[in-house]
Amino acid sequence: MLSQIMYLYTFIFEIYIALLYNNSMTFKEHLINSIGDSEADLLLNSLSKKSEHAVLLNTNKISDEEFLKEFPLVKPHPIVKHAFIYDKETYELGKHIYHELGYYYLQEPSAMVVSSLIDFKEDDLVLDMCAAPGGKSIQASFKMNDKGLIISNDLSFSRCGLLSNNLERLGIGNVIITNNDLSKTYLKYENTFDKIVLDAPCSGSGMFRKSDTMINDWSINKVYKYQEIQKELILIAYYMLKPGGTLSYSTCSYSKEEDEDVAHYLLENSDAELVNIPSDKCFYIKDIGIRLMPSHFSGEGQYIVQFKKPGSSKINEFNHINKFPQLVKGDKDVKRVNDYLFAVNNGLDIKGFNIYRYGVKVGEFKKDIFKYDLHYARSYAKDSFDIIELTLEELKKYLYGEQLNKINPYKGYVLLTYKKTAVDIAKTDGQVIKNYYPKGLRKKF
Ligand SMILES: C[S@@+](CC[C@H](N)C(=O)[O-])C[C@H]1O[C@@H](n2cnc3c(N)ncnc32)[C@H](O)[C@@H]1O
């Protein structure tokens, strides 16, 4: 019944929008309205070029130098530190063993500019409102050296799963994943977060080069439908922002209705102050905020604007690193949820949030046996276990699911490493290392 009412509501809303605006408008006409004739031409021509790809390094696991030794033909990203543009025909980075070990995250070149422009601090409390599959949160975590706390929220349960897999692989420890419609929760969190990232759902014109279907599906109705959602989300975001805190708003749409117009909407309906983003030759500035467009930058496109809430807020127990300790080595600060054990951040009472994942998953009780999780192995396990360093050949065998015949001085659980970075927690009797790598991840390299 509820879904029928929702359907009817959407249908009536679409008719209303279609009557209100000229729904027969083409994407090109719309673009000319947004950015003018010559910019629109440049942009449309650039859409026929090949897509660019980028990689952001997990500097906890690999340095720029080590990465460049293995992949010398990549180019430095023009804006983002520890990031590189690469050609998919030269390197299949998604299939490389370094990807499996969490040495990097693959992301669209303009999308990774959003978090690079935010001055994340190690003791920040961050909310990433529309976070999945996680690019903005992941970069925030790298910049915060895995400290502070990030609440990474997404409305879609299945996309929270993608985010969760990425955090595990990369060994990120300072993120709690939540699965909320924040319009039902935000009132509990007035003036709370130091940084808020609102990478809003949008009509997605910045993805046109990737998909013809998206171009054919474009309509001005869609743009206005998303604008409604964006306006609601940006006011919610601002309400939750701390005085002195920074709100970053971004979309991958080229439509001014979803970009500059939403930014103006916040300025007109709050005391928000615009933050000046230092200019760069890659940026195109139409009005307020910056645009990355394929005509000026080797990426698909992104609109980015930042705001500050006036005032300042003293460091309080809610956001001070010593008061909510990062977590959590050993087993004294863990929380049992059904059969799972999580390393949780005790300092934050996350009332009203549907927790998809508390911090780091330490492991799972299977009948009477406790099985350590890959996420724990990759993040906090380093100081708690004896370490066995693997050769590349042994690593490949292990990732394929084989047990290793390797004489070693240990009995019980050990942490396997490769080039000193964590691979997994496994069990040994001193002669053989049993394979504990998750079955779903096993593959041949
Ligand atoms: C542009 S994508 C986010 C990409 C992500 N920030 C990243 O960097 O990987 C927009 C996301 O918003 C989510 N979403 C849509 N409506 C939402 C809402 N009302 N609240 C929270 N998330 C929402 C979608 O499920 C989608 O994952």
The ligand as an ORCA input file, in Angstrom:
! r2SCAN-3c Opt
* xyz 0 1
  C      27.263     10.024     -5.717
  S      26.943      8.589     -4.837
  C      28.124      8.659     -3.529
  C      29.517      8.274     -3.909
  C      30.427      8.243     -2.704
  N      30.424      9.491     -1.986
  C      31.863      7.889     -3.056
  O      32.705      8.765     -3.105
  O      32.131      6.698     -3.278
  C      25.478      9.001     -4.008
  C      25.061      8.013     -2.936
  O      23.962      8.590     -2.236
  C      23.159      7.555     -1.737
  N      21.875      8.196     -1.372
  C      20.831      8.522     -2.164
  N      19.891      9.174     -1.457
  C      20.377      9.276     -0.184
  C      19.873      9.830      1.041
  N      18.682     10.436      1.087
  N      20.638      9.717      2.147
  C      21.837      9.098      2.111
  N      22.350      8.542      0.999
  C      21.632      8.644     -0.133
  C      23.140      6.549     -2.878
  O      22.834      5.258     -2.403
  C      24.583      6.653     -3.405
  O      25.386      5.657     -2.838
*
